[in-house]
């Protein structure tokens, strides 16, 4: 007997579930808010002792300078530079160390698997570390005003100085941490950056040699220091204050863009 002829081809089943669509990519602002909250919570637990050290260091510098500076422009420069130094210690130094360690330990792989834009990771971490500096900066500025008998009426300028200088320094710190080939070098770069903010920001500009004053102009925190120092004048030049804050904002955008590029570069390696 010959085998029976094959029947008609089986019809495709239509009752099988269709593939689930992929979830849409996270938008920048919600992802930024999520990273910011996570980083701020982490910083609040782990960085409070270091914030105390940064504030104590800045207040100690002002106490030492009180013995050699009586008042005038020099006193304004010391108080403004010491206040912004708190921002440099946390936003520049600690953020460089954080991203350097994150890169060395493979922590960037965790962020790379999350559906968040690279800019959200960098901006969220930078914003958290910059926000973390606010209490120490305010305490340092108020203490400095009391030590040097400076007016406190315009300390509200800190509302603009802290986020703008913090963004510029945090972006620089993140870029240094992500571009450094080893975490030790990231730590070294962060320490050198903070030392530059100390030496070039706290010392009065008029007493610096000309070549060093040019280097001071290249430091992002300088313009935050200048904006805050102008606020101590009897009649502040608000156009100059806005110009200094504008430079801070421009440098902040540039440094955060470089840090985002460095994050993409490090995450794909």
KARA-V530425 format. One line per field, one symbol per residue. ss: DSSP state (~ for helix, > for strand, _ for the rest). phi: phi as a letter, one per 30 degrees, with the letter a starting at -180 (. if undefined). Layout:
BEGIN
ss: ???
phi: ???
END
This chain:
BEGIN
ss: ___________________________~~~~~~~~~~~~~~~~~~~_~~~~~~~~~~~~~~~~~~~_____~~~~~~~~~~~~~~~~~~~~~~~~~~~~~~~~~__~~~~~~~____~~~~~~~~~~~~~~~_~~~~~~~~~~~~~~~______~~~~~~~~~~~~~~~~~~~~~~~~~___~~~~~~~~~~~~~~~~~~~~__~~~__~~~~~~~~~__~~~~~~~~~~_______~~~~~~~~~~~~~~~~~~~~~~~~~~~~~~__
phi: .dddddddeddddccddddddddddddddddddddddddddddddcceeddddddddddddddddddccclidddddddddddddddddddcdddddddddddddidddddddddbdedddddddddddddddeeddddddddddddchcdcdcddeeecdddddddddddddddddddddbdddddddddddddddddccddeddccdedddddddddddeddddddddddddbddddddddddddedddddddddddddddedddcc
END
